[in-house]
Amino acid sequence: MSVADKSYRNEEISRCGHIDVFLRDPGDRFVLGLNEYCRQNNLNVEDTWQLVEQGKLIDRHFAPQYIWLLHLYKFYKGMVTLRPFRHIKKITKVHKNKNIRNKVNVALLRPFVEVDYQLMESINQTVDLGSIVRRQKNVLS
């Protein structure tokens, strides 16, 4: 945010003509996101993974990226270009990769990665956000 030339909030987003959306690799994001959530909350990764698997816990750090697109759709009905996260280097030099020390590898949970792997099939394509929402909504069911 410190280097943004402009920012929009909620209803203001509808003024955008186009939005680039950066997607992280779903598997890496799930594992690293769960580790980061546990680090921030001083929790055991394996125990927390069990809660996630049982449907008792979800957090923005490891929830499907599709959920973010679903929320975006409340305020924006236009075109988006899905970009791999590495594309951010073409936008800014400010981004820093976080190094998670002592990362604990966990099994991927299908409900948390499947919809995002399908999104990755449209990487570097410009598509109507509404079509993404409609096409992917059944994956989470």
C-alpha positions in Angstrom: 0.0 0.0 0.0 2.9 2.4 0.7 3.8 2.6 -3.0 0.3 2.4 -4.5 -0.5 5.3 -6.8 -4.2 4.8 -6.0 -6.4 2.7 -3.9 -10.1 1.8 -4.0 -12.5 0.6 -1.4 -15.7 -1.5 -1.8 -18.1 0.4 -4.1 -15.2 2.5 -5.6 -13.8 -0.7 -7.1 -16.6 -0.7 -9.7 -14.8 2.3 -11.3 -12.0 0.1 -12.5 -11.9 -0.9 -16.1 -9.8 -3.9 -15.5 -8.1 -5.7 -12.6 -5.0 -7.8 -12.5 -5.3 -10.6 -10.0 -2.2 -12.3 -8.6 -2.6 -16.0 -7.8 -0.1 -18.0 -5.8 0.5 -21.7 -6.4 -2.4 -23.3 -4.4 -0.4 -26.0 -2.8 2.4 -23.8 -1.7 -0.1 -21.2 -0.5 -2.0 -23.7 1.6 1.1 -25.1 3.3 2.8 -21.8 3.9 -0.5 -20.1 4.8 -1.2 -22.8 7.4 2.3 -22.5 8.8 2.0 -18.7 9.0 -1.4 -18.8 10.7 0.1 -21.2 13.3 3.2 -19.0 13.7 1.1 -15.9 14.3 -1.2 -17.7 16.8 1.5 -19.9 18.5 -0.3 -23.1 17.4 1.0 -26.6 16.5 0.7 -27.0 12.7 -0.3 -30.7 12.8 -3.0 -30.1 15.4 -4.3 -27.1 13.5 -4.3 -29.1 10.2 -6.6 -31.6 11.9 -9.0 -28.8 12.8 -8.9 -27.5 9.2 -9.5 -31.0 7.8 -12.5 -31.4 10.2 -14.0 -28.2 8.9 -13.6 -26.4 12.3 -11.2 -23.7 11.1 -10.6 -21.6 8.1 -8.5 -18.4 7.8 -7.5 -16.0 5.1 -3.9 -17.3 5.1 -4.9 -20.6 3.6 -8.5 -20.3 2.4 -8.9 -20.7 -1.4 -8.0 -17.6 -3.4 -11.3 -18.1 -5.2 -13.1 -16.8 -2.0 -11.3 -13.5 -2.5 -12.6 -13.4 -6.1 -16.1 -14.1 -4.9 -15.9 -11.2 -2.5 -14.4 -9.0 -5.2 -17.5 -9.8 -7.4 -19.8 -8.1 -4.8 -18.3 -4.8 -5.9 -16.8 -5.4 -9.4 -18.4 -7.1 -12.4 -15.7 -6.5 -15.1 -12.7 -8.2 -16.6 -9.8 -9.6 -14.7 -6.4 -10.9 -15.8 -5.2 -13.8 -13.7 -1.5 -13.5 -13.2 1.0 -15.8 -11.6 2.3 -14.2 -8.4 5.8 -13.9 -9.8 4.3 -11.2 -12.2 4.3 -8.8 -9.2 8.0 -8.2 -9.9 6.9 -6.4 -13.1 4.7 -4.1 -11.0 6.8 -3.3 -7.9 10.2 -4.0 -6.4 8.8 -3.5 -2.9 7.4 -7.0 -2.4 9.4 -9.3 -0.2 9.1 -13.0 0.0 8.6 -14.2 3.6 10.9 -17.0 4.7 9.1 -19.3 7.0 11.6 -21.0 9.3 10.9 -24.5 10.4 8.1 -25.0 7.8 6.0 -28.1 8.6 4.9 -29.9 5.4 1.3 -31.0 5.6 -1.0 -32.9 3.2 -3.0 -30.7 0.9 -6.7 -30.6 1.6 -8.7 -30.9 -1.6 -11.4 -28.3 -0.6 -8.7 -25.7 -0.1 -6.7 -26.2 -3.3 -8.9 -27.8 -6.0 -10.8 -24.6 -7.0 -7.6 -22.6 -7.1 -5.8 -25.2 -9.3 -8.7 -24.8 -11.7 -8.2 -21.1 -11.6 -4.5 -21.6 -12.5 -5.6 -23.1 -15.8 -6.6 -19.6 -16.9 -3.3 -17.9 -15.8 -2.3 -15.0 -18.0 -5.8 -14.9 -19.5 -8.3 -12.0 -19.3 -11.7 -13.2 -18.4 -15.0 -11.9 -17.1 -15.0 -12.2 -13.3 -18.7 -13.3 -13.4 -17.8 -16.2 -15.6 -15.1 -17.3 -13.1 -17.6 -17.1 -10.2 -20.3 -19.1 -12.0 -17.9 -21.7 -13.4 -16.1 -22.3 -10.1 -18.9 -22.0 -7.5 -19.8 -25.7 -7.8 -16.3 -26.9 -7.0 -16.6 -25.7 -3.4 -20.0 -27.5 -3.0 
